[in-house]
């Protein structure tokens, strides 16, 4: 009886991906599954304020391109699952409507995944021409409009001299030299382009809290998206700061 009730609750919270078209390449099929899976997890984690509170079980209908995502709560409260599903559903509708403000609980990973999913739609007779996501209370078809909406969100709205602060991570030399700073409160990433002459200083500062100065590009929503670094400073870690007894000793010697 308990197992039957669990199965009913799971199916009531099911999310279904349907891909339609005369010819659907395997790579697009896999991309679609991965994109929706990442989107579901990204929004669920934001709603529940913790990672992996729900395990989403993926199943494919035999002989079709219909994929089901069924929730199995791990640490999440049972009421949190339909709440997360509603925000995913509302967020995709939000993007498809062309609204350029960020959907609730859609972080950057969720936006990128939504764009990747909508970008599967191709114009042509022998292509994947329809991407649909079914929720318990809505059927949402995705198009290039959602792609354009996400792109518009990431366009530079204004640029000004300023600084960004956070933990320096993800250094790469592919293309331009760049690293990412992650805000210590929101975990929001900012791409930081830096000149070759700062390379050694950047490498030494890896995983440390820094403040980068330069031309900051801001999105329409007001968040910084990137900065061209002219200079930066590294904050002392907690074990490098003077202790209380050290400070008292300094005052005694004055």
C-alpha positions in Angstrom: 0.0 0.0 0.0 2.8 2.4 0.9 4.7 1.6 -2.3 1.5 2.1 -4.3 1.0 5.5 -2.7 4.6 6.5 -3.4 4.2 5.5 -7.1 1.0 7.7 -7.3 2.7 10.7 -5.7 5.7 10.3 -8.0 3.5 10.2 -11.2 1.5 13.2 -10.0 4.8 15.2 -9.9 6.1 13.8 -13.2 7.9 16.1 -15.7 7.9 14.7 -19.3 10.1 15.8 -22.2 8.9 15.1 -25.7 11.0 15.6 -28.8 9.3 15.6 -32.2 10.5 15.6 -35.8 11.1 13.4 -38.8 14.7 12.7 -37.8 16.1 13.2 -34.4 19.9 12.7 -34.1 21.1 10.7 -31.0 23.3 13.7 -29.9 20.2 16.0 -29.8 18.3 13.4 -27.8 21.1 13.1 -25.2 21.5 16.9 -25.1 17.8 17.4 -24.5 17.8 14.9 -21.6 20.9 16.4 -20.0 19.6 20.0 -20.4 16.3 19.3 -18.7 17.9 17.2 -16.0 20.3 20.0 -15.2 17.5 22.6 -15.3 15.3 20.5 -12.9 18.2 20.0 -10.5 19.3 23.7 -10.6 15.9 25.1 -9.8 15.1 22.4 -7.2 18.3 23.1 -5.4 17.5 26.8 -5.3 14.0 26.3 -4.1 15.0 23.8 -1.4 18.2 25.7 -0.5 20.2 22.5 -0.5 21.7 20.2 -3.0 20.3 16.8 -4.0 17.3 17.0 -1.7 15.4 15.2 -4.5 16.6 12.3 -6.7 15.0 12.5 -10.2 14.5 9.1 -11.8 14.7 9.2 -15.6 12.8 6.7 -17.8 12.3 6.5 -21.5 9.1 5.1 -23.2 10.1 2.2 -25.4 10.4 3.1 -29.1 9.8 6.8 -28.5 11.5 10.1 -27.8 9.4 10.6 -24.7 11.4 10.9 -21.4 9.9 11.0 -17.9 11.5 12.6 -14.9 10.0 11.3 -11.6 11.0 12.8 -8.2 12.1 10.6 -5.3 12.6 13.0 -2.3 15.7 12.2 -0.3 15.7 15.0 2.3 13.1 17.3 0.8 9.7 17.8 2.4 7.0 16.3 0.2 5.4 19.8 -0.3 8.7 21.2 -1.7 8.6 18.9 -4.8 5.4 20.4 -6.4 6.6 23.8 -5.4 9.9 23.3 -7.3 8.0 21.9 -10.3 5.8 24.9 -10.4 8.8 27.3 -10.5 10.4 25.3 -13.3 7.1 25.4 -15.3 6.5 29.1 -14.6 10.2 29.9 -15.4 10.1 28.2 -18.9 6.8 30.0 -19.6 8.4 33.3 -18.5 11.3 32.8 -20.9 9.0 31.8 -23.8 6.9 34.9 -23.2 10.1 37.0 -23.8 10.2 38.6 -20.4 13.8 39.7 -19.7 13.7 39.8 -15.9 15.1 36.6 -14.3 12.5 33.9 -13.5 12.3 33.1 -9.8 14.8 30.5 -8.6 16.5 30.3 -12.0 20.2 30.7 -11.4 22.8 30.9 -14.3 23.0 27.1 -14.6 19.2 26.9 -15.0 19.2 29.7 -17.6 21.9 28.0 -19.6 20.1 24.7 -19.5 16.8 26.2 -20.6 18.6 27.9 -23.5 20.3 24.6 -24.5 16.9 22.8 -24.4 15.1 25.4 -26.5 18.1 25.6 -28.9 17.4 22.0 -30.0 14.5 23.2 -32.2 15.6 23.4 -35.8 13.9 24.8 -38.9 13.7 22.2 -41.6 11.7 19.2 -42.8 14.2 16.6 -41.6 15.1 18.2 -38.3 13.9 18.1 -34.7 11.1 20.7 -35.0 9.3 20.5 -31.6 10.5 20.4 -28.0 7.7 20.1 -25.4 7.9 19.8 -21.6 4.8 18.5 -19.8 4.1 19.4 -16.2 1.2 18.3 -13.9 -0.6 21.6 -14.7 0.9 22.9 -17.9 2.2 21.8 -21.3 5.0 24.1 -22.4 6.4 24.2 -25.9 9.8 25.8 -26.3 11.1 27.8 -29.3 13.9 30.1 -30.3 12.1 32.9 -28.5 13.3 31.4 -25.2 16.9 31.4 -26.6 16.6 35.0 -27.5 15.2 35.9 -24.0 18.2 34.3 -22.3 20.6 36.0 -24.7 19.0 39.3 -23.9 19.5 38.8 -20.2 23.2 38.3 -20.7 23.7 41.3 -22.9 25.8 44.1 -21.3 23.5 46.8 -20.1 26.1 49.2 -18.8 29.8 49.3 -18.1 31.6 51.3 -15.4 34.9 51.3 -13.5 34.5 49.4 -10.3 35.4 46.2 -8.4 34.1 42.8 -7.7 34.9 40.7 -4.6 34.8 37.0 -4.0 36.9 33.8 -4.2 39.2 33.4 -7.2 38.6 30.1 -9.0 38.4 28.4 -12.4 41.5 29.9 -14.1 41.8 29.2 -17.8 44.2 30.3 -20.6 41.9 29.1 -23.4 41.3 32.1 -25.7 41.9 35.0 -23.4 43.3 34.6 -19.9 40.4 34.6 -17.5 39.3 33.4 -14.1 36.0 33.4 -12.2 35.3 35.2 -9.0 32.4 33.6 -6.9 30.6 35.9 -4.5 31.0 34.6 -1.0 27.3 35.2 -0.1 25.4 34.5 -3.4 27.9 32.2 -5.2 27.2 34.3 -8.3 30.2 33.9 -10.7 31.8 36.9 -12.5 34.2 36.2 -15.5 37.4 38.2 -15.0 39.7 38.8 -18.0 43.3 39.6 -17.0 46.5 40.6 -18.8 49.5 38.3 -19.1 51.5 40.4 -16.7 49.1 39.4 -13.8 49.4 35.7 -14.5 51.7 34.8 -11.7 49.8 36.8 -9.2 46.6 35.3 -10.3 48.0 31.7 -9.9 49.2 32.5 -6.4 45.8 33.8 -5.5 43.9 30.7 -6.6 41.0 29.8 -4.2 41.7 32.9 -2.1 39.4 35.8 -1.5 40.3 38.7 -3.7 39.0 42.1 -5.0 39.4 42.8 -8.7 39.5 46.3 -10.1 38.7 47.4 -13.6 35.9 47.9 -16.1 32.8 46.0 -14.9 30.1 44.9 -17.3 26.6 44.7 -15.8 23.5 42.8 -17.0 20.1 44.4 -17.3 19.1 42.9 -14.0 22.0 44.8 -12.3 24.4 41.9 -11.6 28.0 42.1 -12.8 28.7 39.6 -15.6 32.4 40.3 -16.4 35.3 42.6 -15.6 38.5 43.5 -17.5 41.0 43.4 -14.6 43.5 46.2 -14.3 44.6 45.3 -10.7 43.5 43.1 -7.8 44.4 42.5 -4.2 44.3 39.4 -2.1 42.7 39.4 1.3 44.5 37.7 4.2 43.1 34.4 5.2 41.8 33.9 8.7 45.0 32.0 9.8 47.2 34.9 8.5 45.3 37.5 10.5 46.8 38.6 13.9 45.3 36.8 16.9 43.7 38.7 19.9 46.8 38.1 22.0 49.0 39.5 19.1 46.9 42.7 19.0 47.1 43.1 22.8 50.9 42.6 22.6 51.1 45.4 20.0 49.2 47.8 22.2 51.4 47.0 25.2 54.5 47.9 23.2 53.2 51.3 22.1 
